[in-house]
Amino acid sequence: MIHTAHSLDRTFWQKLISIGLPVSMQSMLFSLLGVVDIFMVSQLGESATAAVGVGNRIFFFNLILVVGVSGAVGILGSQYFGSKNIDGLKRTLVQSWAIALLFTVPFSFLYVVEPEYIVSLIANDPAYITLATEYLYVTGFTLVCTALVVPLETALRSVGQAKLPTYVSILAIVVNLILNALLIFGLFGFPELGVLGAAIGTSISRLIQTIVLFAIVAKRYRYLIPRREHCLQAWQKSERNRFWKVATPMIIHDSAWASGLLIYNYIVGQLGVSELAIISLLAPIESVLISAFLGFAVAASVILGNEIGAKNYHRVHQTSWWYVVISCAIAFLVAVFCLVLEPLIYKAISLSPISDVNLAVNVCLVMAFGMVLRVFNMVGIGGVLKSGGDIKYSIFIDIFCQWGIGIPLAYYTALVLAWPLDWVMMIILIEEIIKIGLTSQRIHSKKWINNLVEDQQPQSA
C-alpha cells in the first residue's frame, strides 16, 4: 500500500477536508447534544437517564432506517454527479423521500399511540417506564421530519455541498440546548418539566431544522429540487429497478443492523437499570468520538463514488485504503488519550448519579479502544465498499457478524454467565475483529468497484 502514497496529493486532501470535515462536525455536534441532553437529565436520577437514553436509541433505530433508504441518494447521486447527470440525482431524491416516509409514518404512529408498550419491552422498572413513555410520546411524530431531512442532506453531500447541513444542524442544536435548559430545570420562569421538557425541546429543534433546511435549499440550491417530470420519471420501470437494486439491500442491511442494536439494549436492560443508565450516559460520549470519523466514511463514499462515475478506476484503487488507514490511526491516538485521562474520566462520572463508577469507567475505556475497530469497519464498509455499490457483501459482513457472533456472545455472557457489563462489552468486540478480516479481503479484491450509472447519457440540469 505504501507505493500508492503518491496518490495523497493536494486534490485528495482538499476533497477529504471539504466533504469530510463538515460531516464530522455536524455528527459530532449532534452527538454532543446527546451528551448534554443526558447530562442535564442525569441530574434527575438513573431512571430519567435510562428513559431518555432508550428514547434516543429508538430514534436512532428509525434514523438508521431512513439512512438506509437515503443510501441510494448517496451512492447513485455521487455517481450521477460524477457523470454530470443531475436529472438522475433528482429522480433518486424523489424515490428516497417517498420510501423514507412510507417506512417512517407507521413507526411514528405506533410511538404516539402505544409508547408505554414499546418502552416496556426494554426494561420493566415503573419509574423508567413512566418517564420513557412521556419522552417517546412527544418525540414520536418528529420522525417525519427526519424522513424529509436526511435524504436532502445526503443529496447535498453527493454534490459536494456538505457545509449547509452542518450549519443548519448547528442552529438546531443551539435551539435544542436552550429549550432543554429552560424546560428541564424551569429557568427564567419556564415550567420545570424534567424529561418531558427534554422531549419538547428536542421536537421543536427538529421542526426548525426541517423548515430552515428546505427554505435555504429552495433559495440557493434550487437545481437539486425535483420538478414534476422528475417525479413522474422516478417511477418508470427502469428507474425503479435501478433504485431498488441499490436501496433494497441497504434497507435490509440497516434495518437488521439497527434491530440488532435494540437487542443489545434489551440485553443490557435485563442486567438492571444501573447498567442501562451507564450505557445511556456513555453511549452518547462514544457517539461523539466515533462521529468524528463519520466524515471519513462519507468522504470516501462521495469522492470514490464521483471517481467511479467518472471512470477513474485506477485512482479509486490507489486511494481507497488510505481513508481507512488514516482514520484508524487517528482513532488509536484518541483511545490512548482517553486512557491517559482515566483519572479525569473517573471524576467526571462520579459527578453523575451512576452508582457503580468503577464499572462505568471500565466500560468507557472498552468503548474507547473498541472505537478503533469500529472506525475501521465504518470507513471500510460504509465508505469504501458502498461507494461502488457493493451492498450485498456489505450486508453479509455486518449482519453475519452482528447476529451470528455479537448478539449470541452478548446474550450468553450477560444473561447466562452473568458477566459484568465491561466484560460483556469487551467480548462483543470479537464481532468487529472478524468484520475487519472480511472487509480487508473485499477491498483488496477490487470486486467492490462497480459503475452503476454508466449506461445512462448525461442530461442537462
C-alpha positions in Angstrom: 0.0 0.0 0.0 3.0 2.3 0.6 3.6 2.6 -3.1 0.3 4.4 -3.5 1.2 7.1 -1.1 1.9 9.5 -4.0 -1.9 9.5 -4.6 -2.3 11.5 -1.4 -1.9 14.7 -3.3 -3.4 18.1 -2.8 -6.6 17.2 -4.5 -7.1 14.2 -2.2 -6.7 16.3 1.0 -8.8 19.2 -0.3 -11.7 16.9 -1.1 -11.4 14.9 2.1 -11.4 18.1 4.2 -14.1 19.9 2.3 -16.5 17.0 2.4 -15.4 15.1 5.5 -14.8 17.9 8.0 -18.4 19.4 7.8 -19.9 16.0 8.1 -17.7 15.1 11.1 -18.5 18.5 12.7 -22.3 18.0 12.1 -22.2 14.5 13.5 -20.1 15.4 16.5 -22.3 18.4 17.3 -25.4 16.1 17.0 -23.8 13.5 19.3 -22.5 16.2 21.7 -26.1 17.4 22.0 -27.0 13.8 23.1 -24.2 14.1 25.7 -25.5 17.4 27.1 -29.1 16.1 27.0 -28.1 13.0 29.0 -26.0 15.1 31.4 -28.9 17.5 32.0 -31.4 14.7 32.5 -28.9 12.7 34.6 -29.4 15.3 37.4 -32.9 13.9 37.7 -31.7 10.3 38.6 -30.9 6.9 37.0 -34.5 6.3 35.8 -34.6 9.6 33.9 -31.2 8.9 32.4 -32.2 5.4 31.3 -35.6 6.8 29.9 -34.0 9.4 27.6 -31.3 7.0 26.6 -33.8 4.4 25.5 -35.8 7.1 23.7 -32.7 8.2 21.8 -31.9 4.6 20.9 -35.4 4.1 19.5 -35.0 7.3 17.5 -31.6 6.1 16.3 -33.2 2.8 15.1 -35.6 4.8 12.9 -32.8 7.2 11.8 -30.9 4.2 10.5 -33.9 3.0 8.5 -34.1 6.4 6.8 -30.3 6.4 6.3 -30.6 3.1 4.6 -33.2 4.5 2.2 -31.1 7.6 1.7 -28.1 5.5 0.9 -29.4 5.2 -2.7 -29.1 9.0 -3.0 -25.5 8.8 -1.6 -24.4 6.1 -4.0 -26.3 6.8 -7.1 -26.3 10.6 -6.6 -22.5 10.7 -6.2 -22.1 8.6 -9.4 -24.7 10.7 -11.3 -22.9 13.9 -10.3 -19.6 12.4 -11.4 -21.1 11.6 -14.8 -22.7 15.1 -14.9 -26.3 13.7 -14.8 -28.2 16.0 -12.4 -31.6 14.8 -13.5 -30.7 11.3 -12.4 -29.9 12.6 -8.9 -33.3 14.4 -8.7 -35.2 11.2 -9.6 -33.3 9.3 -6.9 -34.1 12.0 -4.4 -37.9 11.7 -5.2 -37.7 8.0 -4.7 -35.9 8.3 -1.4 -38.3 10.8 0.0 -41.3 8.6 -0.9 -39.9 5.4 0.6 -38.5 7.1 3.7 -42.0 8.4 4.5 -43.5 5.0 3.8 -41.2 3.5 6.4 -41.4 6.2 8.9 -45.0 7.2 9.2 -46.2 3.8 10.6 -43.5 3.8 13.3 -44.3 7.4 14.2 -48.0 6.5 14.6 -47.1 3.5 16.8 -44.9 5.6 19.1 -47.6 8.1 19.6 -50.4 5.6 20.2 -48.6 2.9 22.1 -45.4 4.4 23.7 -45.8 2.6 27.0 -45.8 -0.8 25.3 -42.7 0.0 23.3 -40.5 1.2 26.2 -41.6 -1.6 28.5 -40.0 -4.1 26.1 -36.6 -2.8 27.2 -37.0 -2.8 31.0 -39.8 -3.1 33.5 -38.8 -0.6 36.2 -42.0 1.5 36.9 -40.3 4.9 37.2 -38.3 4.3 34.0 -41.5 3.3 32.1 -43.4 6.4 33.1 -40.6 8.8 32.0 -39.7 6.9 28.8 -43.4 6.8 27.8 -43.6 10.6 28.1 -40.4 11.1 26.1 -41.4 8.8 23.2 -44.9 10.1 23.0 -43.8 13.7 22.5 -40.9 13.0 20.1 -42.5 10.2 18.0 -44.1 12.5 15.4 -40.9 14.3 14.6 -39.6 11.2 12.8 -41.4 12.5 9.8 -39.0 15.5 9.8 -36.1 13.0 9.8 -37.6 11.2 6.8 -37.5 14.5 4.9 -34.2 16.0 6.1 -31.8 13.0 5.8 -32.4 12.3 2.0 -31.9 16.0 1.2 -28.8 16.3 3.3 -27.4 13.2 1.5 -28.2 14.7 -1.9 -26.3 17.9 -0.9 -23.3 16.0 0.2 -23.3 13.9 -3.0 -22.7 17.1 -5.0 -20.1 18.4 -2.6 -22.3 20.8 -0.7 -21.6 19.4 2.8 -21.4 22.7 4.7 -25.1 23.6 4.6 -26.4 20.6 6.5 -23.8 21.3 9.2 -24.8 25.0 9.6 -28.4 24.1 9.9 -27.7 21.4 12.4 -25.7 23.8 14.5 -28.8 26.1 14.6 -31.0 23.2 15.6 -28.5 22.1 18.3 -28.3 25.6 19.8 -32.2 25.8 19.9 -32.3 22.4 21.5 -29.8 23.2 24.2 -31.5 26.4 25.1 -35.0 24.9 25.2 -33.8 21.9 27.2 -32.1 24.0 29.8 -35.2 26.2 30.1 -37.8 23.3 30.2 -35.9 20.6 32.1 -35.0 22.8 35.0 -37.6 25.6 34.7 -35.2 28.5 34.3 -36.3 32.1 33.8 -39.9 31.4 34.7 -40.4 28.5 32.3 -42.2 25.4 33.8 -39.9 22.7 35.2 -40.9 19.7 33.2 -37.9 17.3 33.6 -37.8 14.5 31.0 -41.0 16.0 29.3 -39.1 19.3 28.8 -36.2 17.5 27.1 -38.8 15.8 24.7 -40.4 19.2 23.9 -37.1 20.9 23.3 -35.9 18.1 21.0 -39.1 18.1 19.0 -39.1 21.8 18.4 -35.5 21.8 17.3 -36.2 19.1 14.7 -39.1 21.1 13.3 -36.9 24.2 13.0 -34.1 22.2 11.3 -36.5 20.8 8.7 -38.1 24.2 7.9 -34.8 26.1 7.6 -33.0 23.5 5.5 -35.8 23.3 2.9 -36.1 27.1 2.8 -32.4 27.6 2.1 -32.2 24.8 -0.5 -35.2 26.2 -2.3 -33.5 29.6 -2.5 -29.8 28.7 -3.1 -29.7 25.2 -4.4 -32.8 25.1 -6.5 -31.1 22.9 -9.1 -31.5 20.0 -6.6 -35.2 20.3 -6.2 -37.1 17.8 -8.3 -39.7 19.1 -10.7 -42.9 17.3 -11.8 -41.3 15.5 -14.7 -38.7 14.0 -12.3 -41.5 12.8 -10.0 -43.1 11.0 -13.0 -39.9 9.6 -14.4 -38.8 8.3 -10.9 -41.4 5.6 -11.1 -40.7 4.3 -14.6 -39.7 0.7 -14.5 -36.0 1.3 -15.4 -35.6 3.9 -12.7 -37.5 1.8 -10.1 -35.2 -1.1 -10.9 -32.1 1.0 -10.6 -33.2 2.5 -7.3 -34.3 -0.8 -5.7 -31.2 -2.6 -6.8 -29.3 -0.3 -4.5 -31.9 0.6 -1.9 -33.4 -2.8 -1.1 -30.2 -4.4 0.2 -29.3 -1.2 2.1 -32.7 -1.1 3.7 -32.5 -4.7 4.7 -29.0 -4.2 6.0 -29.6 -1.1 8.0 -32.9 -2.4 9.4 -31.3 -5.7 10.6 -28.3 -3.8 12.0 -30.5 -1.3 13.8 -32.7 -4.1 15.2 -29.5 -5.7 16.5 -28.7 -2.5 18.4 -32.1 -2.7 20.1 -31.4 -6.3 21.0 -28.1 -5.2 22.6 -30.1 -2.6 24.5 -32.6 -5.2 25.6 -29.8 -7.4 26.9 -28.3 -4.5 28.9 -31.7 -3.6 30.2 -32.1 -7.1 31.7 -28.9 -6.6 33.7 -30.6 -3.7 35.6 -31.5 -0.1 35.4 -28.0 0.9 36.7 -26.3 -0.8 33.7 -28.9 0.7 31.4 -28.1 4.1 32.9 -24.4 3.5 32.3 -24.9 2.8 28.7 -27.3 5.7 28.3 -24.7 8.0 29.8 -21.7 6.7 27.9 -23.2 5.8 24.5 -23.6 9.5 23.5 -20.0 10.1 24.5 -18.9 7.2 22.4 -21.0 8.6 19.6 -19.2 11.9 19.8 -15.8 10.1 19.3 -17.0 7.8 16.5 -18.9 10.5 14.7 -15.7 12.5 14.4 -14.7 9.8 11.9 -18.0 9.6 10.1 -16.7 12.3 7.8 -14.0 9.8 6.5 -16.7 7.3 5.6 -19.0 9.9 3.9 -16.0 11.5 2.1 -14.8 8.1 0.9 -18.3 7.2 -0.3 -18.8 10.5 -2.1 -15.3 11.0 -3.5 -14.8 7.4 -4.6 -18.3 7.4 -6.0 -17.5 10.5 -8.1 -14.4 8.9 -9.3 -16.2 5.7 -10.2 -18.9 7.7 -12.1 -16.1 9.4 -14.0 -14.4 6.0 -14.7 -11.2 6.9 -12.9 -10.8 3.4 -11.6 -7.1 3.4 -11.1 -7.3 6.4 -8.7 -10.2 4.7 -6.9 -8.0 1.7 -6.2 -5.0 3.8 -5.2 -6.8 6.0 -2.6 -9.4 3.6 -1.2 -7.1 2.1 1.6 -5.9 5.4 2.7 -9.3 6.5 4.0 -9.3 3.5 6.3 -5.7 3.8 7.5 -5.7 7.5 8.2 -9.0 7.3 10.2 -7.8 4.3 12.3 -4.5 5.9 13.1 -6.3 9.0 14.5 -8.8 6.8 16.3 -6.0 4.9 18.1 -4.5 8.2 19.3 -7.8 9.3 20.7 -8.2 5.9 22.5 -4.7 6.3 24.1 -5.6 9.9 25.1 -8.7 8.5 26.9 -6.5 6.0 28.8 -4.2 8.8 29.9 -7.2 10.8 31.1 -8.7 7.9 33.1 -8.5 9.8 36.4 -10.4 12.8 35.0 -13.0 10.5 33.5 -13.5 8.9 36.9 -14.0 12.3 38.5 -16.5 13.3 35.7 -18.6 10.2 36.0 -18.6 10.4 39.8 -20.5 13.7 39.4 -23.4 11.8 37.8 -26.0 9.7 39.7 -24.3 6.5 38.4 -23.9 4.2 41.4 -21.0 2.0 40.2 -18.4 4.5 39.0 -15.6 1.9 38.6 -17.8 -0.2 36.2 -18.7 2.9 34.2 -15.0 3.9 33.8 -14.1 0.4 32.6 -16.9 0.4 30.1 -15.7 3.8 28.9 -12.2 2.5 28.2 -13.5 -0.6 26.5 -15.6 1.7 24.2 -12.5 3.9 23.5 -10.3 1.1 22.3 -13.2 -0.7 20.6 -13.7 2.5 18.7 -10.6 1.8 16.7 -12.1 -1.4 15.4 -15.4 0.2 14.7 -13.9 3.1 12.8 -12.0 0.6 10.5 -15.3 -1.1 9.6 -17.3 2.1 9.4 -15.0 3.6 6.9 -14.2 0.3 5.1 -17.8 -0.8 4.7 -19.8 2.4 4.9 -17.3 4.4 2.9 -15.2 2.3 0.5 -17.4 -0.7 -0.3 -20.6 1.2 -0.5 -19.1 3.8 -2.9 -19.0 1.1 -5.5 -22.5 -0.2 -4.7 -21.1 -3.4 -3.1 -24.1 -3.6 -0.9 -24.8 -7.4 -0.8 -21.4 -8.2 0.5 -21.6 -5.3 3.0 -24.8 -6.8 4.2 -23.2 -10.2 4.6 -20.3 -8.8 6.7 -22.4 -6.7 9.0 -25.4 -9.0 9.6 -23.5 -12.2 9.8 -21.0 -10.7 12.4 -23.7 -9.0 14.4 -26.4 -11.6 14.5 -24.2 -14.7 14.2 -21.4 -13.6 16.5 -22.0 -10.4 18.5 -25.6 -10.9 19.8 -25.1 -14.6 20.8 -22.0 -13.7 22.7 -23.7 -10.8 24.4 -26.7 -13.0 25.4 -24.6 -15.9 26.6 -22.1 -13.8 28.6 -24.6 -11.4 30.1 -27.8 -13.4 30.7 -26.3 -17.0 31.1 -22.9 -16.4 32.6 -23.9 -13.1 34.3 -20.6 -11.4 33.5 -20.3 -7.7 34.4 -21.1 -5.1 31.8 -17.5 -4.2 30.9 -16.6 -7.9 30.2 -19.7 -8.3 28.1 -18.8 -5.2 26.1 -15.3 -6.5 25.6 -16.3 -9.9 24.3 -18.7 -8.3 21.8 -15.6 -6.7 20.1 -14.9 -10.1 18.6 -17.6 -9.2 16.1 -15.6 -6.2 15.0 -12.4 -8.2 14.6 -14.0 -10.7 12.3 -15.5 -7.8 10.3 -12.0 -6.4 9.8 -10.8 -9.6 8.2 -13.7 -9.9 5.8 -13.6 -6.1 4.9 -9.9 -6.2 4.2 -10.2 -9.2 1.9 -13.0 -7.5 0.0 -11.2 -4.2 -0.5 -8.1 -6.0 -1.7 -10.1 -8.0 -4.2 -11.4 -4.8 -6.1 -14.7 -6.6 -6.6 -16.5 -3.7 -4.9 -15.7 -1.3 -7.7 -18.9 -1.1 -9.8 -20.1 1.7 -12.1 -23.9 1.7 -11.6 -24.8 4.6 -13.9 -22.5 4.2 -17.0 -25.4 3.0 -19.2 -27.1 6.5 -19.0 -26.1 9.5 -21.0 -25.6 12.8 -19.1 -28.6 15.1 -19.2 -28.8 18.8 -18.6 -29.9 20.1 -15.2 
